[in-house]
Amino acid sequence: MNEYGNSDYSEELVLSVAPLPSKLAPVTKDQAYSSDTSTMVRWADPGVDLEPILGYRLQLTDQVTEERTIIYENPTNPNVLEFLATSLVKGRSYGFEVLAINFNGAGE
């Protein structure tokens, strides 16, 4: 407010008073659905968070080049708990990390 009057209100901030999601257990490989150039990975819903999980982000790390790539990200579907990573190089090592996303953002 100044001598000319009031301005319009800002956009409304909506938030939840709860922590970010818990750190998830390590990703596991499903050998039955994997091949020489693809790997099916699965993860578990932590099930202990105050705020519901809205989705997940999966990161692949090439252990040779140390290049990290987000290969799956869906912040709106908590029901997807697996991903088939394709186009992998036969004989190369890869690391997988997953994190959960809730209303407040992404966890560890």
C-alpha positions as CSV (number, residue, x, y, z in Angstrom):
1,M,0.0,0.0,0.0
2,N,1.2,3.5,-0.8
3,E,-0.3,6.9,-1.2
4,Y,-2.0,5.7,-4.4
5,G,-3.7,2.7,-2.9
6,N,-3.2,-1.1,-2.7
7,S,-1.7,-3.4,-5.3
8,D,-3.1,-6.7,-6.4
9,Y,-2.3,-9.7,-4.2
10,S,0.5,-12.0,-5.2
11,E,-0.2,-15.6,-6.4
12,E,-1.2,-17.9,-3.6
13,L,1.4,-20.2,-2.1
14,V,0.1,-23.7,-1.3
15,L,2.2,-26.0,0.8
16,S,2.0,-28.9,3.1
17,V,3.6,-28.9,6.6
18,A,5.5,-32.2,6.3
19,P,9.0,-33.3,5.5
20,L,10.3,-34.4,2.1
21,P,10.0,-38.1,1.3
22,S,12.1,-40.6,3.1
23,K,15.2,-42.1,1.5
24,L,14.2,-45.2,-0.5
25,A,15.7,-48.7,-0.2
26,P,18.1,-49.6,-3.1
27,V,16.8,-50.5,-6.5
28,T,16.7,-54.2,-7.3
29,K,17.2,-55.9,-10.7
30,D,14.6,-58.4,-12.0
31,Q,16.7,-60.9,-13.9
32,A,13.7,-62.5,-15.5
33,Y,12.9,-59.4,-17.5
34,S,16.5,-58.3,-18.2
35,S,18.7,-59.1,-21.2
36,D,22.3,-58.3,-22.4
37,T,21.3,-54.7,-23.3
38,S,18.4,-54.0,-21.0
39,T,17.7,-54.2,-17.3
40,M,14.4,-54.2,-15.4
41,V,14.7,-52.4,-12.1
42,R,12.1,-52.2,-9.3
43,W,11.8,-50.2,-6.2
44,A,9.5,-50.2,-3.1
45,D,7.2,-47.5,-1.9
46,P,8.6,-46.4,1.5
47,G,5.0,-46.4,3.0
48,V,6.1,-44.4,6.1
49,D,5.8,-40.8,4.9
50,L,3.3,-38.3,6.4
51,E,2.7,-36.7,3.0
52,P,1.7,-39.2,0.2
53,I,4.2,-40.0,-2.5
54,L,3.1,-38.5,-5.8
55,G,5.8,-40.1,-8.1
56,Y,9.4,-41.1,-8.6
57,R,12.6,-40.2,-10.4
58,L,15.1,-42.8,-11.5
59,Q,18.7,-42.0,-12.3
60,L,21.2,-44.1,-14.2
61,T,25.0,-43.7,-13.7
62,D,27.4,-45.1,-16.2
63,Q,30.2,-46.5,-14.0
64,V,32.8,-46.1,-16.7
65,T,32.1,-42.4,-17.7
66,E,30.4,-41.5,-14.4
67,E,27.8,-39.8,-16.5
68,R,24.4,-39.5,-14.7
69,T,21.2,-39.4,-16.6
70,I,17.6,-39.2,-15.4
71,I,15.9,-42.1,-17.2
72,Y,12.5,-42.0,-15.6
73,E,10.6,-39.1,-14.0
74,N,6.9,-39.1,-13.3
75,P,5.9,-36.8,-10.4
76,T,2.2,-37.6,-10.8
77,N,2.0,-41.5,-10.7
78,P,2.9,-43.2,-7.5
79,N,1.8,-46.6,-8.8
80,V,4.8,-47.1,-11.2
81,L,7.5,-48.9,-9.2
82,E,9.6,-50.4,-12.1
83,F,11.4,-49.3,-15.2
84,L,13.0,-51.2,-18.1
85,A,16.3,-49.4,-18.9
86,T,17.1,-50.2,-22.6
87,S,20.0,-49.5,-25.0
88,L,22.6,-50.4,-22.4
89,V,26.1,-51.5,-23.6
90,K,26.8,-55.2,-23.1
91,G,29.5,-55.7,-20.4
92,R,29.4,-52.2,-19.0
93,S,28.5,-51.5,-15.3
94,Y,25.6,-49.2,-14.4
95,G,24.2,-47.8,-11.1
96,F,20.6,-47.0,-10.5
97,E,19.2,-44.6,-7.8
98,V,15.6,-43.7,-7.2
99,L,14.0,-40.9,-5.2
100,A,10.4,-40.2,-4.2
101,I,8.5,-37.0,-4.9
102,N,5.8,-35.6,-2.6
103,F,3.9,-32.3,-2.5
104,N,6.9,-30.5,-1.1
105,G,9.4,-31.9,-3.6
106,A,12.0,-34.6,-4.1
107,G,13.6,-36.6,-1.2
108,E,17.1,-38.1,-1.1
